[in-house]
Amino acid sequence: MDEVVYDLLNFESQIENKRFHDTIKEIVQQETNISKVKLSTDQLNSLIAILFSYGLHYDELVEEKRYRFLNALIEEKLPLFQVSQTFAGHVLNNLSQGAKIEFQQLLQMEHNIQEILANDRLLDFVEMELLDPTTSFRKWEYGRYAMAYLGQKVFGHIKWDKILDKKGCLQKLGEQLDKQNGKMDSQEKQFLQMMSKGMLMPQKTNMAEFLFIGSYVQEHMMKLSASIKDLSKILESAIQKEISRQKGKEGPNL
């Protein structure tokens, strides 16, 4: 089998921050037919981000709940899914030459922003140029990005810098999390352990661990959205106990 060669994503370029909800408002204010409208570059990017997030995560839901999930994305009721929407922006900044040509052609087309799943050519573009790479050879990059994003947005308040023995902390962390009987399943425990390694020893985190994070976030984002606050509290308590242990003080029991 021939070796697959590809360029790593460059995350240095700024991504568009326009929300699709704002795109809808702009089009409506122009009194334009929202089922047949040309979009600017940033407006199209905002639509692609929604389609990408929907396509990446909808398998987690049974079919009858998917339409409500799509509306929740559009109405910004699921903030954790910004992980995927911002990642889509970075993929758009790294399109191949052929994909850039296709994107320019999409800019010349009219799109239906009332029924966004009715845009067949746009859906094909999102699937081929964003979803297929993200769920295959770029899944580890998605995982690395998700780890960095969640590490800052969700777990950034934890006092990671107070850990004196990082390797020792990671070894003890599993024992601390095992005490949380019934509060999380084995995958959630592994997720917290991987996130902790990414925060404490990023240079030691390997591709297999990024792949786990990428797969877990892709397949369980809805569940994670519901449990992330509790998981954050569990991890914060475990790390605080480890800080106390390393200082020679016995912290409060979890």
C-alpha positions in Angstrom: 0.0 0.0 0.0 1.3 3.4 -0.9 2.1 5.8 1.9 -0.3 8.6 2.4 1.4 12.0 2.6 -0.4 15.1 3.6 0.4 18.5 5.2 -0.4 19.2 8.8 -3.0 21.8 9.5 -1.6 25.3 10.0 -3.5 26.9 12.9 -1.8 30.3 12.7 -4.2 32.0 10.3 -7.1 33.8 11.9 -10.5 32.2 11.5 -13.8 33.8 10.8 -15.8 34.4 14.0 -19.1 35.1 12.3 -22.0 33.1 13.8 -24.5 31.6 11.4 -27.3 33.1 13.6 -25.9 36.5 12.6 -25.8 35.5 9.0 -29.5 34.7 9.1 -30.2 38.1 10.7 -28.3 39.9 8.0 -30.0 38.1 5.2 -33.5 38.7 6.7 -32.8 42.4 7.2 -31.9 42.6 3.5 -35.4 41.3 2.8 -33.9 38.7 0.6 -35.4 35.3 -0.2 -33.6 33.2 2.3 -34.3 30.0 0.3 -32.2 31.4 -2.6 -29.4 33.7 -1.6 -25.7 34.3 -2.4 -23.5 34.5 0.6 -20.3 36.4 1.3 -17.1 34.5 2.3 -17.7 34.9 6.0 -21.4 34.1 5.7 -20.6 30.9 3.8 -18.0 30.0 6.3 -20.5 30.4 9.1 -22.9 28.0 7.3 -20.2 25.5 6.6 -19.2 25.5 10.3 -22.8 24.5 11.3 -23.0 21.8 8.6 -19.6 20.4 9.6 -20.6 20.2 13.3 -23.9 18.6 12.5 -22.3 16.1 10.1 -19.5 15.2 12.6 -21.8 14.6 15.6 -25.3 13.6 14.4 -24.7 9.9 14.6 -24.8 10.2 18.4 -28.5 10.9 18.2 -31.4 8.9 17.0 -32.9 10.2 13.7 -35.9 11.8 15.3 -33.7 14.0 17.5 -31.4 15.2 14.8 -33.5 18.1 13.5 -33.8 19.5 17.0 -30.0 19.1 17.4 -29.5 21.1 14.2 -31.7 23.9 15.4 -29.8 23.9 18.7 -26.6 24.4 16.8 -28.0 27.3 14.8 -29.5 28.9 17.9 -26.2 28.5 19.8 -27.6 26.5 22.6 -24.7 24.0 22.7 -21.6 26.1 23.4 -19.3 23.0 23.7 -19.8 22.4 20.0 -17.7 25.5 19.3 -14.8 23.0 19.4 -15.9 21.6 16.1 -17.1 24.8 14.6 -13.8 26.6 15.2 -11.9 23.5 13.9 -13.9 23.7 10.7 -12.6 27.3 10.3 -9.1 26.1 10.5 -9.7 23.3 7.9 -11.2 26.0 5.6 -8.0 28.0 6.0 -6.0 24.9 4.9 -8.0 23.8 1.8 -6.2 22.3 -1.2 -6.0 24.3 -4.4 -8.8 22.2 -5.9 -11.0 22.7 -2.9 -10.4 26.5 -3.0 -11.6 26.6 -6.5 -14.8 24.7 -5.5 -15.3 27.1 -2.6 -15.1 30.0 -5.0 -17.7 28.4 -7.2 -19.9 27.9 -4.1 -19.7 31.7 -3.5 -21.2 32.3 -6.9 -24.1 30.0 -6.2 -27.4 30.6 -4.4 -28.0 28.7 -1.2 -31.0 27.9 0.9 -30.4 29.1 4.5 -34.0 28.3 5.5 -33.4 24.5 4.9 -29.7 24.2 5.1 -29.6 20.5 4.5 -31.2 21.1 1.1 -27.9 22.5 -0.3 -26.7 19.3 -2.0 -23.5 20.7 -3.6 -22.5 22.5 -0.4 -23.1 19.3 1.6 -20.9 17.3 -0.8 -18.2 19.9 -0.3 -18.4 19.8 3.5 -18.3 16.0 3.4 -15.4 15.6 1.0 -13.2 18.5 2.1 -13.9 18.7 5.8 -15.7 15.7 7.2 -13.9 12.9 5.4 -10.4 14.2 6.4 -11.4 14.9 10.0 -12.9 11.4 10.5 -9.9 9.7 8.9 -6.3 10.9 8.6 -6.9 14.2 10.5 -8.7 12.7 13.5 -5.6 12.9 15.6 -5.3 16.6 14.7 -8.9 17.1 15.6 -8.2 15.4 19.0 -5.1 17.5 19.6 -7.2 20.7 18.9 -10.1 19.5 21.0 -7.7 18.8 23.9 -6.2 22.2 23.7 -9.6 23.9 23.3 -11.2 22.1 26.2 -8.0 22.4 28.3 -8.3 26.2 28.1 -12.1 26.7 28.1 -13.2 24.0 30.5 -10.2 22.9 32.6 -8.1 26.0 32.4 -9.1 27.2 35.9 -7.6 24.1 37.6 -4.2 24.8 39.3 -2.1 22.7 37.0 1.0 24.8 37.8 0.9 23.9 41.4 1.6 20.2 40.6 5.2 19.6 41.6 5.5 15.9 40.4 3.6 15.8 37.2 4.4 12.1 36.4 3.5 11.1 39.9 0.3 13.1 39.7 -0.8 11.2 36.6 0.0 7.9 38.3 -2.1 8.7 41.3 -4.9 10.4 39.3 -6.5 7.0 38.3 -6.7 6.1 42.0 -8.4 9.4 42.8 -10.9 9.0 40.0 -11.7 5.4 40.9 -13.1 6.7 44.2 -15.9 8.5 42.2 -18.1 5.4 42.2 -21.1 5.8 40.0 -20.3 9.4 39.0 -18.7 8.5 35.6 -18.1 5.6 33.4 -14.7 4.1 32.3 -14.5 6.2 29.1 -15.2 9.4 31.0 -12.4 8.4 33.4 -10.0 7.8 30.5 -11.0 11.1 29.0 -10.1 13.0 32.2 -6.8 11.1 32.4 -5.9 12.0 28.9 -6.9 15.6 29.4 -4.8 15.8 32.5 -1.8 14.4 30.6 -2.3 17.0 27.9 -2.4 19.8 30.5 0.6 18.5 32.6 2.8 16.9 30.0 1.8 18.2 26.5 5.2 17.3 25.1 4.7 13.6 26.1 1.1 13.3 24.7 1.2 10.9 21.7 -0.8 10.4 18.6 -2.8 7.5 20.1 -3.9 9.7 22.9 -4.9 12.5 20.5 -6.9 9.9 18.5 -8.7 8.8 21.6 -9.7 12.4 22.4 -10.7 13.0 18.8 -12.9 9.8 18.7 -14.4 10.4 22.1 -15.3 14.1 21.5 -16.8 13.2 18.0 -18.9 10.3 19.3 -19.9 11.6 22.7 -20.1 15.4 22.4 -23.8 15.6 23.3 -23.2 13.5 26.4 -20.1 15.5 27.2 -22.1 18.7 27.0 -24.4 17.5 29.7 -21.7 16.2 32.0 -18.8 18.5 31.4 -19.4 20.7 34.5 -19.6 17.7 36.8 -16.5 16.2 35.2 -14.6 19.5 35.6 -15.5 19.5 39.3 -14.4 15.9 39.8 -11.1 16.6 38.1 -10.5 19.9 40.0 -11.1 18.1 43.3 -8.7 15.2 42.3 -6.0 17.6 41.3 -6.4 19.7 44.4 -6.1 16.6 46.5 -2.9 15.6 44.7 -1.5 19.1 45.2 -2.1 18.7 49.0 -0.6 15.2 48.9 2.6 16.4 47.2 2.9 19.2 49.8 2.7 16.6 52.5 -0.8 17.6 53.6 -3.7 15.3 53.4 -6.5 17.0 51.5 -10.2 16.4 52.1 -11.6 13.1 51.0 -13.3 13.1 47.7 
